[in-house]
Amino acid sequence: MTGLKVGVLASGAGTNLQAILDRLHGREVEVVAVGSDRSDAAALERAAAAGVATQVFARADHPDRAARDAAIGDWLERQGVELVVLAGYMQLLDRGFLERFPGRVVNVHPALLPAFPGIRAIEQALAYGVKVFGVTVHFVDQGIDTGPIILQRALELPDASDPDAVHAALRPLEHELLCEAVALIARGGVRADPDHPRRVLVSTLPRP
């Protein structure tokens, strides 16, 4: 296999990981590592089924967060990871980790950032009474969902009231947008805006 070597961190079911495996793995990218903070994360089973190396980094197994993040970084580097994708990873990564992968960590968030950052984004949006929800894929910086935005897509749900129903409606958008962003990065279609350091320029490039 050829393509950009991707490492994925996930804490739960791994549906975004599965989308990457189904749509990109072995083509634009090669998923070479999947790590989790939870030994029971279904994402690990999905990775193993695809023949991808897995590893658990439980917080209790490390003296502190910095040590755990250093261990994750060491492992990803040993796997040759060029891009780190956070696909439902529910832990913050420290400065040391991000400095090892500068501009090479992306996250998918179930809201139209900068609105509703952090955890329980859909619940935040429902409490505010919004009628338009959405998904953002962004680079990760040291803030909470404050990194440069790569792609966004909106979905009108004027009668939404249940967080689970909203997430179910957004899930196909998450899969589509995350895969699109990763593919664009793999093809060199995402670069920093020299005039605006916090923005990125996105070019739609033909598939190789």
Backbone as a ProteinNet text record, in pm:
[ID]
protein_1_A
[PRIMARY]
MTGLKVGVLASGAGTNLQAILDRLHGREVEVVAVGSDRSDAAALERAAAAGVATQVFARADHPDRAARDAAIGDWLERQGVELVVLAGYMQLLDRGFLERFPGRVVNVHPALLPAFPGIRAIEQALAYGVKVFGVTVHFVDQGIDTGPIILQRALELPDASDPDAVHAALRPLEHELLCEAVALIARGGVRADPDHPRRVLVSTLPRP
[TERTIARY]
83.4	0	86.8	33.3	101.8	6.3	57.7	-26.5	19.4	-42.9	-10.7	-35.2	61.7	47.3	-28.4	-141	-234.2	-242.3	-239.6	-269	-398.2	-483	-614	-621.1	-672.6	-702.3	-853.2	-909	-1054	-1085.2	-1199	-1238.7	-1361.1	-1433.2	-1561.7	-1584.6	-1701	-1746.6	-1660.4	-1597.8	-1508	-1576.2	-1694.6	-1760.9	-1685.5	-1624.4	-1543.6	-1419.2	-1358.8	-1246.9	-1290.3	-1405.8	-1452.8	-1472.8	-1522.4	-1540.1	-1405.7	-1302.3	-1169.4	-1117.2	-1135.8	-1091.3	-1162.6	-1293.3	-1372.8	-1345.5	-1323.4	-1318.8	-1177.5	-1081.9	-949.8	-835.4	-846.6	-737.5	-696.6	-566.5	-517.1	-525.2	-575.7	-582.7	-507.5	-581.5	-511.7	-424.3	-465	-391.4	-373.2	-280.6	-263.7	-278.5	-382.9	-400.6	-305.4	-207.7	-102.9	-112.1	-196.9	-202.9	-335.6	-395	-515.9	-495.1	-497.6	-481.2	-606.2	-620.7	-737.7	-699.8	-777.7	-762.6	-849	-928.5	-1020.8	-997.8	-976.8	-952.9	-1077.5	-1195.9	-1320.7	-1373.5	-1293.7	-1339.1	-1357.4	-1475.2	-1501.8	-1412.1	-1358.3	-1266.2	-1146.6	-1101.8	-988.1	-1022.2	-1144.8	-1187.4	-1194.8	-1243.7	-1251.2	-1111.4	-1016.8	-879.6	-818.4	-835.4	-779.3	-836.2	-964.8	-1027.8	-968.3	-915.9	-854.1	-704.1	-651.8	-510.4	-423.1	-480.9	-408.3	-359.8	-238.2	-181.4	-262.4	-283.1	-360	-281.7	-319.1	-257	-350.2	-355.3	-436.3	-343.8	-384.7	-309.4	-402.3	-428.9	-517.6	-447.1	-525	-467	-407	-469.7	-422.8	-288.3	-246.8	-121.6	-1.5	-25.7	80.6	75.3	190.5	191.8	113.6	105.7	28.3	-5.1	-81	-124.6	-7.2	92.2	207.6	279.8	293.6	360.1	279.9	147	63	74.1	66	72.5	208.9	314.1	446.8	453.8	392.1	390.5	313.1	201.3	124.3	208.9	273.3	356.2	469.8	534.9	643.1	592.3	477.2	422.1	383.5	317.5	277.8	399.6	503.4	624.2	689.1	687.3	744.5	667.4	538.6	457	471.6	548	569.6	455.2	374.1	254.6	292.6	226.4	246.9	132	13.2	-104.9	-179.4	-216.3	-292.9	-436.9	-529.7	-671.8	-739.7	-804.9	-883.3	-1026.1	-1068.4	-1200.1	-1280.9	-1337.5	-1409	-1315.4	-1199.7	-1105.4	-1139.9	-1173.7	-1232.2	-1131.6	-1004.7	-901.4	-830.9	-787.8	-707.9	-563.9	-499	-358.3	-274.8	-164.1	-87.5	3.1	63.5	148.8	261.7	322.7	434.1	395.7	278.1	232.2	212.9	144.1	115.1	242.1	342.1	467.8	543.1	515.1	577.1	511.5	385.9	311.4	255.9	343	294.8	212.2	90.4	3	-35	-25.6	-51.9	-148.2	-232.5	-335.2	-468.7	-565.6	-697.1	-803.7	-914.9	-1025.6	-1157.1	-1256.6	-1392.1	-1480.2	-1560.1	-1640.4	-1784.9	-1883.2	-2023.9	-2091.9	-2031.1	-2090.1	-2019.8	-2080.8	-2022.1	-1934.9	-1810.8	-1718.2	-1703.4	-1683	-1646.2	-1762.2	-1883.1	-1995	-1985	-2017.9	-2032.5	-1907.6	-1794.8	-1674.5	-1683.5	-1589.1	-1580.5	-1678.1	-1697.1	-1781.6	-1929.4	-2012.7	-2158.2	-2198.9	-2135.7	-2161.8	-2306.7	-2360.3	-2498.3	-2595.1	-2569.1	-2654.2	-2646.5	-2527	-2512.2	-2598.9	-2592.9	-2667.4	-2818.2	-2863.7	-3006.5	-3051.5	-2969.9	-3005.1	-3015	-2936.2	-2938.1	-3054.8	-3116	-3231.2	-3198.2	-3078.7	-3042.6	-3127.9	-3140.3	-3216.1	-3124.6	-2999.1	-2900.8	-2784.5	-2756.5	-2646.7	-2538.8	-2433.5	-2331	-2210.9	-2111.7	-1988.4	-1870.7	-1763.8	-1640.7	-1523.5	-1435.7	-1306.7	-1201.1	-1115.7	-1019.2	-886.7	-781.7	-653.5	-660.6	-586.4	-587.1	-472.4	-506.6	-404.5	-418.7	-360	-359.2	-486.1	-579.6	-707.3	-808.7	-931.4	-1041.2	-1119	-1092.4	-1160.7	-1141.5	-1020.2	-991.8	-898.2	-855.5	-759.6	-820.2	-735.6	-782.7	-880.5	-987.4	-1094.8	-1058.4	-1074.8	-1048.3	-1176.5	-1278.9	-1407.1	-1521.4	-1633.9	-1757	-1875.1	-1978	-2102.3	-2218.1	-2326.8	-2441.9	-2559.8	-2649.5	-2770.7	-2884	-2990.2	-3105.8	-3190.2	-3212.9	-3298.8	-3389.5	-3488.5	-3566	-3645.8	-3675.6	-3758.3	-3678.9	-3547.4	-3463.1	-3481.1	-3484.4	-3494	-3417	-3379.8	-3313.6	-3167.9	-3071.6	-2929.8	-2891.6	-2945.7	-2910.5	-2959.4	-3078.9	-3132.9	-3050.8	-3007.8	-2924.8	-2791.9	-2730.8	-2602.5	-2619	-2728.7	-2752.8	-2765.5	-2830.4	-2844.6	-2711.3	-2624.9	-2495.7	-2390.5	-2409.2	-2304	-2261.8	-2355.9	-2309.9	-2227.6	-2261.2	-2181.4	-2041.7	-2031.5	-1900.4	-1814.6	-1871	-1796.5	-1750.5	-1841.9	-1811.8	-1705.8	-1725.1	-1637.5	-1498	-1490.7	-1360.4	-1281.7	-1345.7	-1276	-1233	-1318.4	-1284.3	-1162.5	-1159.8	-1048.7	-918.9	-924.4	-803.4	-752.3	-842.7	-801.9	-739.4	-796.2	-739.1	-598.1	-579.1	-445.6	-348.8	-393.2	-307.4	-266.4	-353.5	-323.7	-254.7	-225.3	-160.8	-256.6	-384.2	-484.4	-517	-442.1	-464.9	-332.2	-331	-208.5	-242.7	-145.9	-165.7	-183.2	-267	-286.2	-175.3	-82.9	29.2	-14.7	-132.4	-180.3	-261.6	-306.2	-389.2	-345.9	-254.7	-196.4	-297.8	-413.1	-510.8	-605.4	-586.2	-672.3	-594.2	-666.9	-604.8	-674.1	-600.9	-653.6	-676.4	-792.8	-829.8	-849.1	-782.8	-796.2	-851.9	-953.6	-1008.9	-922.7	-852.1	-760.9	-820	-789	-839.2	-775.4	-847.9	-792.2	-678.7	-572.2	-460.9	-503.1
-119.5	0	124.5	228.3	355.9	462.6	583.3	693.3	747.5	854.1	919	822.5	810.6	718.6	789.1	730.6	792.1	709.2	778.9	718.4	776.2	693.3	736	711.9	811.2	794.8	800.4	703.7	695.1	639.8	682.9	637.8	548.3	540.9	473.4	377.2	392.6	295.1	290.6	402.6	402.3	408.2	470.7	477.9	570.4	677.2	763.5	689.7	610.6	526.5	431.7	370	275.1	343.2	466	540.1	560	594	611.7	479.4	371.7	240.5	201	226.3	185.4	270.9	401.4	493.7	533.8	530.8	584.9	485.9	395.7	305.1	221	222.6	149.3	226.6	349.1	434.1	564.2	669.5	794.6	783.1	700.5	690.3	543.7	524.3	394.2	414	357.9	363.4	261.5	310.3	221.9	199.8	278	265.8	320.6	252.3	300.3	283.6	393.5	391.6	438.6	398.2	437.5	449.3	530.4	538.7	434.1	358.4	260.2	124.1	24.7	-110.3	-170.7	-119.2	-173.6	-95.8	-4	75	-15.3	-8.6	-90.2	-51	71.3	114.8	20.6	-33.7	-125.2	-253.6	-301.6	-421.1	-394.2	-275.6	-240	-236.1	-178	-169.6	-307.6	-391.3	-525.9	-605	-587.6	-657.8	-616.4	-493.1	-443	-468.3	-537	-567.5	-450.7	-354.3	-233.9	-251.9	-207.8	-218	-135.7	-189.6	-120.6	-116	-19.9	-7.1	69.2	28.7	97.1	180.7	304	395.8	446	359.7	395.9	496.6	594.1	697.1	636.2	532.8	471.5	402.4	374.9	304.8	399.2	528.6	628.1	724.4	776	861.9	991.7	1043.9	1165.5	1174.7	1279.4	1294.4	1313.4	1390.6	1415.7	1285.9	1197.7	1070.2	984.6	983.4	906.6	961.4	1093.1	1152.5	1128.9	1130.3	1100.2	956.8	864.7	724.7	707.8	779.8	773.6	826.3	940.7	998.9	907.2	844.3	750.2	637.7	582.2	468.4	509.5	624.7	670	696.1	753.6	777.9	646.9	548	418.4	355.4	385.8	332.8	415.5	523.8	607.6	702.1	733.3	816.4	957.2	1002.2	1137.1	1231.5	1176.8	1256.3	1183.6	1258.1	1201.1	1248.5	1155.4	1186.9	1151.4	1250.7	1226.8	1197.7	1075.2	1030.3	987.2	1085.6	1055	1023.9	1088.4	1070.5	1170.6	1121.5	1206.4	1254	1261.1	1311.5	1430.5	1525.7	1635.8	1589.8	1641.6	1613	1732.7	1706.5	1816.8	1883.7	1994.7	2073	1988.4	1904.4	1823.2	1734	1673.1	1587.5	1669.7	1783.1	1864.2	1918.7	1946.8	1996.4	1887.7	1761.6	1652.1	1632.6	1674.7	1660.7	1797.7	1894.7	2031.5	2040.6	2092	2103.6	1970.3	1863.8	1728.8	1650.7	1723.2	1659.9	1722.7	1640.2	1691.3	1626.1	1698.5	1652.8	1678.5	1595.6	1619.3	1653.5	1759.5	1811.7	1829.1	1785.6	1789.8	1924.4	2030.8	2164.6	2252.3	2366.2	2462.3	2558.2	2518.6	2603.3	2739.8	2847.6	2847.8	2834.7	2811.8	2790.8	2652.4	2644.6	2520	2431.3	2482.8	2400.5	2309.2	2218.4	2133.7	2017.4	1959.1	1840.4	1877.5	1779	1794.7	1910	1915.5	2025.7	2025.6	1907.1	1900.6	1944.4	1902.7	1945.8	2097.4	2153.3	2299.2	2366.5	2314.5	2374	2364.3	2249.2	2233.5	2329.4	2344.6	2434.9	2578.9	2611.5	2747.4	2767.4	2658.8	2668.3	2685.6	2641.4	2659.9	2571.1	2611.7	2536.9	2474.9	2520.1	2469	2409.1	2283.6	2212.7	2188.2	2119.8	2094.7	2022.7	2007.5	1935.4	2019.9	2018.6	2088.7	1991.5	1995.8	1928.6	2037.7	2028.7	2135.7	2079.5	2158.9	2125.1	2149.7	2071.6	2081.7	2171.4	2268.5	2348.7	2330.3	2417.7	2397.9	2448.2	2505.3	2544.4	2431.8	2462.2	2364.7	2390.2	2308.7	2322.8	2461.3	2514.4	2649.2	2650.4	2535	2530.7	2568.9	2596.3	2638.7	2539.3	2594.1	2512.5	2470	2341.2	2287.4	2282.3	2215.9	2200.9	2210.8	2260.7	2263	2231.2	2173.7	2151	2161.8	2221.9	2248.6	2159.9	2141.7	2063	2129.3	2162.9	2223.7	2116.2	2135.1	2045.2	2133.2	2195.7	2298.4	2246.4	2117.4	2062.5	1974.6	1983.5	1894.8	1920	1810.7	1822.4	1713.9	1608.5	1494.3	1486.6	1489.8	1486.9	1363.2	1248.5	1126.3	1130.9	1185.2	1196.2	1293.9	1403.2	1499.5	1435.4	1364.3	1300.7	1197.6	1124.2	1025.5	1094.5	1210.8	1284.9	1341.6	1378.6	1437	1332.9	1210	1109.5	1090.9	1081.7	1070.6	1190.9	1310.4	1427.8	1416.3	1366.6	1346.8	1255.5	1143.1	1047.3	1110.8	1178.2	1237.8	1346.7	1435.3	1551.5	1512.2	1420.1	1377.8	1308.9	1220.1	1152.7	1251.8	1348.2	1448.9	1529.3	1568.7	1648	1567.7	1443.5	1360.4	1337.7	1313.2	1293.5	1420.3	1535.3	1661.7	1681.7	1652.3	1665.5	1569.4	1446.9	1347.5	1390.5	1464	1509	1644.8	1700.9	1832.1	1946.2	1924.3	2025.6	2118.6	2109.8	2196.8	2261.3	2395.3	2465.1	2588.9	2636.5	2755.1	2877.6	2971.2	3099.2	3193	3233.5	3317.4	3453.4	3499	3629.6	3621	3499.8	3481.3	3350.5	3356.9	3234.6	3138.3	3187.1	3098	3035.2	3066.2	3008.5	2913.5	2826.6	2739.9	2760.7	2733.9	2739	2596.4	2571.9	2437.8	2438.2	2346.7	2332.8	2195.5	2191.8	2063.6	2010.2	1903	1845.3	1716.6	1685.1	1559.3	1440.8	1332.6	1208.6	1160.9	1106	1056	937.4
0	0	0	-60.7	-61.8	-12.1	3.8	47.7	181	222.6	348.9	464.4	553	666.7	779	816.3	910.2	1037.9	1149.9	1278.4	1332.1	1386.9	1435.7	1585.5	1658.5	1800.8	1817.6	1888.3	1905.3	2043.2	2098	2231.2	2230.9	2118.8	2122.2	2007.8	1942.8	1844.3	1719.7	1683.3	1568.5	1433.5	1425.4	1294.7	1199.3	1252.5	1165.9	1117.6	1205.7	1163.7	1053.1	1070.3	969.6	835.4	837	712.2	642.7	720	661.6	606.3	682	634.6	506	500.4	384.3	261.4	281.6	167.9	124.4	217.2	185.5	202.7	296.7	331.2	210.7	179.8	64.9	-64.2	-55.9	-174.2	-144.5	-104	-71	53	147.1	272.4	310.6	402.6	465.8	616	673.5	818.3	879.1	956.2	1007.7	1158.1	1227.1	1373	1422.9	1518.7	1586.2	1736	1808.9	1952.7	2023.2	2149.4	2227.1	2373.4	2444.9	2590	2659.4	2583	2640.4	2576.8	2660.7	2609.1	2546.2	2584.1	2530.4	2410.7	2356.5	2241.6	2120.6	2060.3	1941.3	1824.9	1828.7	1723.2	1712.6	1824.5	1822.4	1746.8	1762.9	1690.8	1541	1505.7	1363.6	1302.6	1376.9	1326.8	1311.9	1415	1409.9	1292.8	1265.3	1153.5	1019.8	1015.8	892.8	889.8	992.1	996	1035.6	1107	1148.8	1292.6	1319.6	1454.3	1553.7	1673.3	1776.5	1907.7	1990.1	2121.1	2213.3	2341.8	2442.2	2530.7	2554.2	2639.4	2750.8	2846	2956.4	3047.1	3091.9	3179	3305	3359	3483.4	3468	3344.7	3321.2	3311.9	3329.6	3315.3	3433.8	3475.8	3594.4	3577.9	3457.3	3433.8	3285.7	3250.6	3112.4	3018.1	3061	2975.3	2941.4	3041.2	3016.8	2920.3	2938.6	2846.3	2704.2	2689.4	2556.2	2491.9	2574	2521.3	2470.8	2544.2	2502.3	2371.3	2359.6	2234.8	2119.1	2141.3	2037.1	1995.3	2093.3	2062.8	1973.7	2010.8	1935.8	1794	1780.9	1647.6	1559.6	1617.1	1538.9	1494.9	1582.1	1544.1	1429.1	1419.2	1309.2	1181.7	1189.1	1071.4	1040.3	1139.3	1116.9	1071.5	965.1	911.8	945.8	967.2	1002.3	1112.8	1218.1	1329.1	1316.7	1316.8	1306.4	1437.8	1497.7	1618.6	1574.4	1591.6	1545.3	1666.6	1735	1857.6	1972	1975.2	2085.2	2193.7	2312.5	2415.9	2520.5	2481.5	2571.1	2506.1	2588.1	2537.2	2519	2416.6	2392.5	2436	2501.5	2558.6	2455	2498.7	2410.2	2350.7	2434.9	2387.5	2271.1	2277.7	2168.6	2042.1	2053.3	1935.1	1872	1953.2	1897.9	1821.5	1851.3	1777	1640.3	1627.2	1501.4	1460.8	1435	1408.8	1280.3	1294.2	1178.5	1118.2	1196.8	1143.7	1232.4	1307	1389.2	1351.9	1313	1274.9	1361.4	1376.1	1459.7	1386.9	1416.3	1365.9	1485.5	1470.1	1580.8	1534.9	1616.6	1573.7	1597.5	1547	1555.3	1453.3	1426.1	1333.8	1413.7	1435.1	1509.9	1441	1519.5	1661.1	1759.7	1709.9	1801.6	1865.7	1992.8	2067.7	2065.2	2113.3	2125.1	2247.5	2257.6	2376.4	2374	2492.1	2503.5	2497.7	2466	2462.6	2370.9	2254	2160.6	2113.2	2087.6	2038.2	2147.2	2269.6	2380.9	2398.7	2382.5	2389.5	2283.6	2161.8	2051.4	2075	2123	2150.5	2260.3	2363.8	2472.9	2424.9	2322.8	2268.1	2171.7	2128.1	2039.5	1892.7	1849.9	1709.6	1619.7	1494.7	1395	1289.9	1287.1	1191.6	1270	1245.3	1309.7	1204.7	1243.9	1143.8	1197.9	1109.8	1139.1	1093.2	1172.6	1138.3	1146.2	1047.4	1055.1	1063.6	1164	1187.6	1233.9	1215.9	1274.8	1424.4	1499.3	1644.7	1690.2	1775.4	1840.9	1991.5	2068.9	2213.2	2282.2	2207.7	2264.2	2254.6	2294.1	2286.5	2158.4	2056.9	1927.1	1867.7	1878.2	1828.9	1708.5	1661.3	1551.8	1418.2	1319.2	1186.9	1125.6	1070.5	1013	871.1	843.3	710.1	628.5	681.5	612.1	712.5	665	744.3	654.4	714.3	641.1	739	694.1	780.2	742.4	840.2	820.4	897.6	828.5	894.2	961.8	1090.7	1168.9	1254.4	1194.9	1266.5	1384.3	1386.1	1494.4	1589.5	1584.3	1664.5	1813.4	1890.2	2035.7	2108.5	2037.7	2100.8	2055.6	2149.2	2110.9	2030.1	2067	1994.8	1850.8	1830.5	1695.3	1611.5	1673.9	1601.1	1562.6	1656.9	1625.7	1515.1	1517.1	1411.8	1276.3	1274.8	1150	1102.2	1197.3	1161.8	1126.5	1170.2	1153.5	1007.7	911.3	771.8	727.1	777.5	745.4	804.4	927	988.8	901.5	861.1	781.1	649.8	583.1	453.3	465.1	561.4	572.5	621.4	717.5	766.8	656.6	582.7	473.1	365.5	336.6	236.6	281	407.3	457.9	456.4	501.4	503.6	361.7	268.7	129.4	72.4	103.1	55.3	109.4	237.9	296.5	227.8	203.7	139.8	0	-69.3	-206.1	-210	-92.9	-89.9	-115.6	-89.1	-117.9	-3.1	107.2	222.8	259.7	268.1	305.6	387.3	460.5	543	455	500.9	433.3	480.8	392.8	438.2	491.5	451	497.1	626	659.8	778.6	845.1	941.4	999	1059.1	1099.8	1161.9	1059.1	932.8	830.6	741.4	674.3	574.6	441.2	335.6	200.4	152.7	97.4	52.7	-97	-166	-309.5	-341.4	-423.5	-466.9	-579.4	-551.6	-650	-705.2	-831.2	-887.5	-818.4	-814.1	-758.8	-848.2	-787.2	-865.9	-952.5
[MASK]
++++++++++++++++++++++++++++++++++++++++++++++++++++++++++++++++++++++++++++++++++++++++++++++++++++++++++++++++++++++++++++++++++++++++++++++++++++++++++++++++++++++++++++++++++++++++++++++++++++++++++++++++

